Amino acid sequence: MKTTYGIISFLWLITSVYAQPVPDKRPFESARPLYVGARALGMGNAFTAVADDASAGFWNPAGLIQWQGVKLFAVNKFHDRSDYRFDPKGIGYSYRGYSLFWGNKIAIGVDSGVPDFNYYGIASQFGPYVAAGLSLKFKRRHPSDVYQFFGYETAYDLGLLFKPHPNLKFGCLAQNLEGYGIQWLTLGISYRYAEHWLRSAPCEFSVDVALPIKGKTPELYIGAEWYPFSILPIRLGISNGSLTGGMGITWKGIHINYARIFEKHSTSDFIEIAISF
């Protein structure tokens, strides 16, 4: 117990070292996964090593292999949509260590126009401990009179997931956002804490460090998810200096998640529905 509190306190303190003021450009306007999924956002956008729901195609495509069957999700920013609108969605299918994914993220009412990206992902498991995945990202043109299955300015994400222990996972996401080569490398770790006193209320802690290849400052994301009841998760996080929180309701493959992020100049609320079958 003391060790857990000590780790959390240490991570909270070092946040000030990495955290930077939120820039004028919203972080989700580029082909990065930030703010995708109310569960991930509630956990401070520290989701690279977690990546075990349908939003994995954005966060770490290698995580798509962590279930069998179909998972889908849709998110709506419902508070103060006059500020900006952001409504990502996606669907993933996994069977016997192979996975496919489609996703879309679109923001409206932001200074950069209408950043709209289609994602197409694939993943495969290599042995009992390692999985790898790839997502191709296409930016869509606006305005347009036809539906755009692909688009222009093609970019890509490369993901790895390493699970040496049932409760411990490491994730890596290498991102090409424009041009050639990798611009961001995100390293993540998650640990599911399930000692005897927590068996009826498991916790998961996660940390992501996003490292720019050049020209920018590293970013730190910290998150936690706690199940005081089997159907009621509670989440808390720090998204590169911004406090986040959330909760959810889980019942028979249906998940309804809520998240709030306290940004520098505003507070945003998101609601998500995710279905597994």
Secondary structure, 3 states (H helix, E strand, C coil): CHHHHHHHHHHHHHHHHHCCCCCCCCHHHCCCCCCCCHHHHHCCCCCCCCCCCCCHHHHCHHHHHHCCEEEEEEEEECCCCCCCEECCEEEEEEECCEEEEEEEEEEECECCECCEEEEEEEEEEECCCEEEEEEEEEECCCCCCCCCCCCEEEEEEEEEEEEEECCEEEEEEEEECCCCCCCEEEEEEEEEECCHHHCCCCEEEEEEEEEECCCCCCEEEEEEEEEEECCEEEEEEEECCEEEEEEEEEECCEEEEEEEEECCCCEEEEEEEEEEC
